[in-house]
Amino acid sequence: MSGTVSPRLVGVGVGPGDPDLVTFRAVRVLRDADVVFVPVSDGHGPYGPGAGGDGTAVPGRAEMTVRSHVDHDRVVRLPFRMTGDADYAGPARTVADALRRGHTDSQRTVTAAAVTVAFATIGDPNLYSTFTALAAAVTALVPDLVLDTVPGITAMQDLAARSGTVLAHGTETVALLPLTAGVPAYQAAVDTFDTVVAYKGGRALPALRAVLAAAGRLDGPAGHAVYGAALGLPEQDIRPAGDLDVDATGPYLSTVLATRRPRWPGRAR
Ligand SMILES: C[S@@+](CC[C@H](N)C(=O)[O-])C[C@H]1O[C@@H](n2cnc3c(N)ncnc32)[C@H](O)[C@@H]1O
């Protein structure tokens, strides 16, 4: 098969928000790609209003990180409705067009067969990422497509480091789930696993806090929980989950870690 080339779509994880938390490989792929798509909200999803669908939207988190590592002008905004029932057909057509067209600018001409298109996504591209559904939709439109991903640092890892939380040790078990799976699913995870990570929990924070309080896992000998919002961003908020008001909600970029043990010696912050 040597000499055979195919259009390539690469999902690149760019970490939770801090531009320092990006791998060398991610930077290399983003710099070399013929086109780098970055998702922006069309204004209807959980990122809320303030982002339009006309390509002039305020930059998303992924774009901010990409632009701190890349100074070429091949970064293109891709408007999305960022909800669970999102329609990926429109964005997929845009990406497929870029793959089929190849790329020409003052520096390079790349045929469609040899084109590499990157899609930057927060955290890791294989963990609750828009990239998964987008890539499936693009694959249906570009049959000879080669799909790759570059791993990224997840919000869970960033919160563990920033809060001094050991995620798991020895035989401890870990569960990760979105609060959009429902409070009963979260309750079951808290009953079953030593460490439970909750994503997408901003709106359900009061229910999550109540589950942890009833299990004695907010802060005490039965466990400890830490809340982190907007990690790595100017508005970052990290605190023990027990310090949250009982009815406090958080932004979409909220993560909660709950362990089944008190704080690790020497890690208290
Ligand atoms: C669509 S998922 C993306 C997960 C991402 N692919 C990852 O690997 O971490 C979005 C959720 O990730 C978490 N998240 C991502 N970035 C975050 C940040 N900067 N601060 C806090 N939570 C974040 C939040 O739970 C948010 O609801």
The ligand as an SDF file (V2000), in Angstrom:
LIG
                    3D

 27 29  0  0  0  0  0  0  0  0999 V2000
  -18.6000   17.7050   26.3530 C   0  0  0  0  0  0  0  0  0  0  0  0
  -17.7200   17.3070   27.8190 S   0  0  0  0  0  0  0  0  0  0  0  0
  -16.0730   17.3750   27.2400 C   0  0  0  0  0  0  0  0  0  0  0  0
  -15.1460   16.5210   28.0350 C   0  0  0  0  0  0  0  0  0  0  0  0
  -13.7440   16.5920   27.4890 C   0  0  0  0  0  0  0  0  0  0  0  0
  -13.6600   15.9780   26.1750 N   0  0  0  0  0  0  0  0  0  0  0  0
  -12.7230   15.9290   28.4300 C   0  0  0  0  0  0  0  0  0  0  0  0
  -11.9970   15.0500   27.9500 O   0  0  0  0  0  0  0  0  0  0  0  0
  -12.5940   16.3140   29.5890 O   0  0  0  0  0  0  0  0  0  0  0  0
  -17.8590   18.7830   28.7110 C   0  0  0  0  0  0  0  0  0  0  0  0
  -17.6900   18.5640   30.1820 C   0  0  0  0  0  0  0  0  0  0  0  0
  -16.3010   18.4310   30.4740 O   0  0  0  0  0  0  0  0  0  0  0  0
  -16.0070   19.0430   31.7080 C   0  0  0  0  0  0  0  0  0  0  0  0
  -15.0480   20.1470   31.4460 N   0  0  0  0  0  0  0  0  0  0  0  0
  -14.4020   20.3780   30.3030 C   0  0  0  0  0  0  0  0  0  0  0  0
  -13.5880   21.4420   30.4220 N   0  0  0  0  0  0  0  0  0  0  0  0
  -13.7190   21.8890   31.6950 C   0  0  0  0  0  0  0  0  0  0  0  0
  -13.1510   22.9670   32.4220 C   0  0  0  0  0  0  0  0  0  0  0  0
  -12.2720   23.8190   31.8560 N   0  0  0  0  0  0  0  0  0  0  0  0
  -13.5160   23.1230   33.7190 N   0  0  0  0  0  0  0  0  0  0  0  0
  -14.3940   22.2750   34.3070 C   0  0  0  0  0  0  0  0  0  0  0  0
  -14.9740   21.2560   33.6470 N   0  0  0  0  0  0  0  0  0  0  0  0
  -14.6540   21.0560   32.3490 C   0  0  0  0  0  0  0  0  0  0  0  0
  -17.3280   19.5780   32.2570 C   0  0  0  0  0  0  0  0  0  0  0  0
  -17.8840   18.5930   33.1020 O   0  0  0  0  0  0  0  0  0  0  0  0
  -18.1600   19.7370   31.0040 C   0  0  0  0  0  0  0  0  0  0  0  0
  -19.5410   19.6720   31.2880 O   0  0  0  0  0  0  0  0  0  0  0  0
  1  2  1  0
  2  3  1  0
  2 10  1  0
  3  4  1  0
  4  5  1  0
  5  6  1  0
  5  7  1  0
  7  8  2  0
  7  9  1  0
 10 11  1  0
 11 12  1  0
 11 26  1  0
 12 13  1  0
 13 14  1  0
 13 24  1  0
 14 15  1  0
 14 23  1  0
 15 16  2  0
 16 17  1  0
 17 18  1  0
 17 23  2  0
 18 19  1  0
 18 20  2  0
 20 21  1  0
 21 22  2  0
 22 23  1  0
 24 25  1  0
 24 26  1  0
 26 27  1  0
M  CHG  2   2   1   9  -1
M  END
$$$$
